[in-house]
Amino acid sequence: MNKERAVTKALAGLDTDFVKAFSEPARVDILKHLIVLGPCDVKTLAGKMPQDRSVISRHLSVLHKAGFLNYRKDGRHAVYWLNGDETLKMSERLVATVRECLKLGCC
């Protein structure tokens, strides 16, 4: 495999829901709030942020799909919290992708 193909293959590790979830500053803010506050529902998070509840809810859905969050239903409400183990695993995969690219001489 030539260098360009190897780098392209390694960079595929950056095209993930995990990385895409970080592309929106509001989602990063949600993660920060969940780390500080612990488990929260949409109403609580919306009270801490400038976005509407519907926007917060959509961001929570993206974060959950990416593996950052766990949730449980509590009556009509969903309570979200950080999935620390999965977030750590995905972060380690991201670091491994960058290391692989560096080994290939991309930078």
C-alpha positions as CSV (number, residue, x, y, z in Angstrom):
1,M,0.0,0.0,0.0
2,N,1.4,3.4,-0.9
3,K,1.7,6.3,1.5
4,E,-1.3,8.2,0.2
5,R,-3.6,5.2,0.5
6,A,-2.3,4.4,3.9
7,V,-2.9,7.9,5.1
8,T,-6.4,8.0,3.6
9,K,-7.2,4.7,5.3
10,A,-5.9,6.0,8.6
11,L,-7.9,9.2,8.2
12,A,-11.1,7.3,7.9
13,G,-10.9,7.1,11.7
14,L,-11.6,10.8,11.8
15,D,-14.9,10.4,9.8
16,T,-16.9,9.2,12.8
17,D,-20.0,10.4,14.7
18,F,-17.7,11.0,17.6
19,V,-15.6,13.6,15.8
20,K,-18.7,15.1,14.1
21,A,-20.4,15.6,17.4
22,F,-17.6,18.0,18.4
23,S,-18.2,20.1,15.3
24,E,-21.0,22.1,17.1
25,P,-20.0,24.3,20.0
26,A,-23.4,23.9,21.6
27,R,-22.8,20.1,21.9
28,V,-19.4,20.8,23.6
29,D,-21.3,23.1,26.0
30,I,-23.8,20.4,26.7
31,L,-21.0,17.9,27.6
32,K,-19.5,20.5,29.9
33,H,-22.8,21.0,31.7
34,L,-23.4,17.3,32.1
35,I,-19.9,16.8,33.5
36,V,-20.4,19.6,36.0
37,L,-24.1,19.0,36.9
38,G,-24.3,15.2,36.5
39,P,-27.4,13.6,35.0
40,C,-29.9,16.2,33.6
41,D,-33.1,16.3,31.6
42,V,-33.6,18.6,28.6
43,K,-35.4,21.2,30.7
44,T,-32.5,21.6,33.2
45,L,-30.0,21.8,30.3
46,A,-32.1,24.3,28.5
47,G,-32.2,26.5,31.6
48,K,-28.5,26.7,31.5
49,M,-28.1,27.4,27.8
50,P,-29.4,30.0,25.3
51,Q,-30.9,27.4,22.9
52,D,-34.5,26.3,22.9
53,R,-35.4,22.9,24.4
54,S,-36.0,21.4,21.0
55,V,-32.5,22.4,19.9
56,I,-31.0,21.0,23.0
57,S,-33.0,17.8,22.5
58,R,-31.6,17.4,19.0
59,H,-28.1,17.9,20.2
60,L,-28.6,15.3,22.9
61,S,-29.8,12.9,20.3
62,V,-26.6,13.5,18.2
63,L,-24.4,13.1,21.3
64,H,-26.2,9.9,22.3
65,K,-25.9,8.4,18.8
66,A,-22.2,9.3,18.8
67,G,-21.8,7.3,22.1
68,F,-21.1,10.2,24.4
69,L,-24.3,9.8,26.5
70,N,-26.4,7.3,28.2
71,Y,-30.0,8.1,29.1
72,R,-33.0,6.6,30.9
73,K,-36.7,7.5,30.7
74,D,-38.1,9.0,33.8
75,G,-41.8,9.3,33.1
76,R,-42.2,11.7,30.2
77,H,-38.6,12.9,30.7
78,A,-35.3,11.5,29.5
79,V,-32.4,12.0,31.8
80,Y,-28.9,12.1,30.2
81,W,-25.4,11.6,31.6
82,L,-21.9,11.2,30.2
83,N,-20.9,7.7,29.1
84,G,-17.4,8.1,30.4
85,D,-16.1,4.7,29.5
86,E,-17.2,4.9,25.9
87,T,-16.1,8.5,25.6
88,L,-12.6,7.4,26.8
89,K,-12.5,4.5,24.3
90,M,-13.5,6.8,21.4
91,S,-10.9,9.4,22.4
92,E,-8.2,6.7,22.6
93,R,-9.2,5.6,19.0
94,L,-8.9,9.2,17.8
95,V,-5.4,9.5,19.4
96,A,-4.4,6.1,17.7
97,T,-5.6,7.5,14.4
98,V,-3.4,10.6,14.7
99,R,-0.5,8.4,15.8
100,E,-0.9,6.2,12.8
101,C,-0.9,9.2,10.5
102,L,2.2,10.6,12.2
103,K,4.0,7.2,11.7
104,L,3.1,7.4,8.0
105,G,4.8,10.8,7.8
106,C,1.8,12.9,7.1
107,C,2.9,15.8,9.2
